[in-house]
Amino acid sequence: EIGAAVFCGERLEALHGSSLPAEVVNRSFAALKPLLKHSLAPLCPQLDGPWSKPPPGRVGVPNARKALGQILNRLANARKQLELSEGGEETQRQCKEAVDGEAALRRLCIVLAPILAADESAVGCKRRGAFSQAVARLCAKDGLQISQGLAYAIVGELENLSVLTCRGRDMKLSEDTSEFSCKRSRPGGNALAKFVDELEVLEHLTLKRLERRKQRQKARERGR
């Protein structure tokens, strides 16, 4: 089902090019985001189609969950760009900060992934909290001091990148981490230290996410 949804989303992108209409962006994002929850993704998909076959010239079916994270990231950026074009100066500034923060978070996770996969202690983690502690420890080891909130945000982004997989409360490093741990050797010393200049942007992104989460929680409580 995830493969079929991603296939449809990619066809929409191909149809409209780089200028997806606002309605398509918002409806696609709303429809695809719930599929990030493993409880909504059956272990044995029942829909069969082009998405369940290897692409020409490749062996094996692409990782549908990873492709889902990638298309959601593109849709999220498209939504922010739409807000940027419709809002005033303050809205434009906030949207730019959000886009910069999301981009920095993804770059950080791509650098961190092979470091995490090479760490014996991190490989043995089983819960989200343990992984966030491992992330904070590895960042500090490379000279990047981060908050616990940012560590949790990094774990969430690593899950979107399919570096981490989650089933219920259990979390583990994905068996399919070759893209990070094999094709990319572990970066040199202090590879994460270069993100010190972007730390303020990353922490600001984490704070804004926390504020939005609290607002959603209050809205749910008022709706009960």
C-alpha positions as CSV (number, residue, x, y, z in Angstrom):
1,E,0.0,0.0,0.0
2,I,2.9,2.4,0.8
3,G,4.5,1.5,-2.6
4,A,1.2,2.2,-4.4
5,A,0.7,5.6,-2.5
6,V,4.3,6.6,-3.4
7,F,3.8,5.6,-7.0
8,C,0.7,7.8,-7.2
9,G,2.5,10.7,-5.5
10,E,5.5,10.5,-7.9
11,R,3.1,10.4,-10.9
12,L,1.5,13.6,-9.7
13,E,4.9,15.2,-9.4
14,A,5.8,14.1,-12.9
15,L,2.5,15.4,-14.2
16,H,2.7,18.9,-12.7
17,G,6.5,19.3,-12.7
18,S,8.0,21.6,-10.1
19,S,4.8,23.7,-9.7
20,L,2.2,21.5,-7.9
21,P,-1.1,23.3,-7.3
22,A,-1.7,24.2,-3.6
23,E,-4.7,21.9,-3.4
24,V,-2.7,18.9,-4.7
25,V,0.2,19.6,-2.3
26,N,-2.1,19.9,0.7
27,R,-4.3,16.9,-0.1
28,S,-1.3,14.7,-1.0
29,F,0.5,15.6,2.2
30,A,-2.6,14.9,4.3
31,A,-3.1,11.6,2.6
32,L,0.5,10.3,2.7
33,K,1.6,11.5,6.2
34,P,-0.5,8.9,8.2
35,L,1.3,6.1,6.3
36,L,4.5,6.9,8.3
37,K,2.8,5.0,11.2
38,H,3.9,1.4,11.0
39,S,0.5,0.3,12.4
40,L,-1.1,1.6,9.2
41,A,1.2,-0.2,6.9
42,P,0.4,-4.0,6.5
43,L,3.3,-6.4,6.7
44,C,2.1,-8.1,3.5
45,P,0.8,-5.4,1.0
46,Q,-2.1,-6.7,-1.0
47,L,-1.9,-4.1,-3.9
48,D,0.2,-5.2,-6.8
49,G,1.5,-3.0,-9.6
50,P,4.6,-1.3,-11.1
51,W,5.7,-0.3,-7.6
52,S,6.0,-4.0,-6.6
53,K,8.5,-4.7,-9.4
54,P,12.2,-3.8,-9.7
55,P,12.8,-0.7,-11.9
56,P,14.5,-1.3,-15.2
57,G,18.2,-2.0,-14.8
58,R,17.9,-2.6,-11.0
59,V,17.7,-5.6,-8.8
60,G,15.2,-5.6,-6.0
61,V,12.1,-3.5,-5.2
62,P,12.9,0.0,-3.9
63,N,12.4,0.8,-0.2
64,A,8.9,2.2,-0.3
65,R,9.1,3.6,3.2
66,K,12.2,5.5,2.4
67,A,10.6,6.9,-0.8
68,L,7.6,7.9,1.3
69,G,9.8,10.0,3.6
70,Q,11.4,11.6,0.6
71,I,8.2,12.6,-1.1
72,L,6.7,13.9,2.2
73,N,9.8,16.0,2.6
74,R,9.3,17.5,-0.8
75,L,5.6,18.1,-0.2
76,A,6.4,19.8,3.2
77,N,8.9,22.1,1.5
78,A,6.3,22.8,-1.2
79,R,3.8,23.8,1.4
80,K,6.2,26.1,3.1
81,Q,7.0,27.7,-0.2
82,L,3.3,28.3,-0.8
83,E,3.0,29.9,2.6
84,L,6.0,32.0,1.8
85,S,4.5,33.3,-1.4
86,E,1.1,34.1,0.2
87,G,2.3,35.6,3.5
88,G,3.8,38.9,4.5
89,E,7.4,39.7,5.5
90,E,7.1,38.0,8.9
91,T,5.6,34.9,7.4
92,Q,8.3,34.8,4.8
93,R,11.0,35.0,7.5
94,Q,9.4,32.2,9.5
95,C,9.0,30.0,6.5
96,K,12.7,30.6,5.5
97,E,13.8,29.7,9.0
98,A,11.7,26.5,8.9
99,V,13.1,25.5,5.4
100,D,16.7,26.2,6.5
101,G,16.1,24.2,9.7
102,E,14.6,21.2,8.0
103,A,17.5,21.1,5.4
104,A,20.1,21.4,8.1
105,L,18.5,18.6,10.1
106,R,18.5,16.3,7.1
107,R,22.2,17.1,6.3
108,L,23.1,16.4,9.9
109,C,21.3,13.0,9.9
110,I,23.0,12.0,6.6
111,V,26.4,12.6,8.2
112,L,25.4,11.0,11.5
113,A,23.9,7.8,10.0
114,P,27.2,6.0,9.3
115,I,28.6,7.1,12.7
116,L,25.5,5.7,14.4
117,A,25.7,2.4,12.4
118,A,29.4,2.0,13.4
119,D,28.8,2.5,17.1
120,E,28.4,-0.8,19.0
121,S,26.4,0.8,21.8
122,A,24.0,2.5,19.4
123,V,23.5,-0.7,17.4
124,G,22.3,-2.4,20.6
125,C,19.6,0.3,21.4
126,K,16.0,-0.8,21.3
127,R,14.0,2.2,22.3
128,R,13.6,5.8,21.0
129,G,14.9,7.3,24.3
130,A,18.1,5.1,24.2
131,F,18.7,6.1,20.5
132,S,18.3,9.8,21.4
133,Q,20.9,9.4,24.2
134,A,23.2,7.7,21.8
135,V,22.7,10.5,19.3
136,A,23.5,13.2,21.9
137,R,26.6,11.2,23.0
138,L,28.0,10.8,19.5
139,C,27.3,14.5,18.7
140,A,29.1,15.6,21.8
141,K,32.0,13.2,21.0
142,D,32.4,15.1,17.7
143,G,32.2,18.5,19.4
144,L,28.5,19.2,18.8
145,Q,26.6,19.8,22.1
146,I,22.8,19.4,21.4
147,S,19.7,19.5,23.6
148,Q,17.7,16.4,24.3
149,G,14.9,17.8,22.3
150,L,17.1,18.1,19.2
151,A,18.3,14.6,19.8
152,Y,14.7,13.3,19.7
153,A,14.1,15.4,16.5
154,I,17.2,13.7,14.9
155,V,15.9,10.3,15.8
156,G,12.6,11.1,14.2
157,E,14.4,12.3,11.0
158,L,16.6,9.2,11.0
159,E,13.3,7.2,11.0
160,N,12.0,9.2,8.0
161,L,15.3,8.3,6.2
162,S,14.7,4.6,7.0
163,V,18.0,4.5,9.0
164,L,15.8,3.5,12.0
165,T,12.7,1.4,12.0
166,C,10.0,1.3,14.6
167,R,7.5,-1.3,15.6
168,G,5.3,-0.2,18.5
169,R,7.7,1.0,21.2
170,D,10.7,-1.0,19.8
171,M,13.2,0.7,17.5
172,K,16.3,-0.6,15.8
173,L,18.7,0.3,13.1
174,S,17.3,-0.8,9.8
175,E,18.8,-3.9,8.2
176,D,19.0,-1.9,5.0
177,T,21.6,0.7,6.0
178,S,24.1,-0.1,3.2
179,E,23.6,3.3,1.6
180,F,25.0,4.9,4.8
181,S,27.3,2.2,6.4
182,C,28.8,0.6,3.3
183,K,28.8,3.0,0.4
184,R,29.8,5.8,2.7
185,S,32.6,5.1,5.0
186,R,32.6,6.7,8.4
187,P,33.5,10.4,8.1
188,G,36.7,11.7,9.6
189,G,37.1,13.0,13.1
190,N,34.8,15.8,14.3
191,A,32.6,15.3,11.2
192,L,29.6,16.7,13.1
193,A,31.5,19.7,14.4
194,K,30.8,21.6,11.2
195,F,27.2,21.9,12.2
196,V,28.0,24.1,15.2
197,D,27.3,27.2,13.0
198,E,23.8,25.8,12.3
199,L,23.1,24.7,15.8
200,E,21.0,27.7,16.6
201,V,18.8,27.1,13.5
202,L,18.4,23.4,14.5
203,E,17.5,24.2,18.1
204,H,15.1,26.9,16.9
205,L,13.4,24.3,14.7
206,T,13.1,21.9,17.6
207,L,11.5,24.6,19.8
208,K,9.0,25.5,17.1
209,R,8.1,21.8,16.6
210,L,7.5,21.5,20.4
211,E,5.3,24.5,20.4
212,R,3.2,23.1,17.6
213,R,2.9,19.8,19.3
214,K,1.6,21.5,22.5
215,Q,-0.9,23.5,20.4
216,R,-2.2,20.3,18.8
217,Q,-2.5,18.6,22.2
218,K,-4.5,21.6,23.6
219,A,-6.7,21.5,20.5
220,R,-7.4,17.8,21.0
221,E,-8.2,18.4,24.7
222,R,-10.6,21.2,23.9
223,G,-12.3,18.9,21.3
224,R,-13.0,16.1,23.8
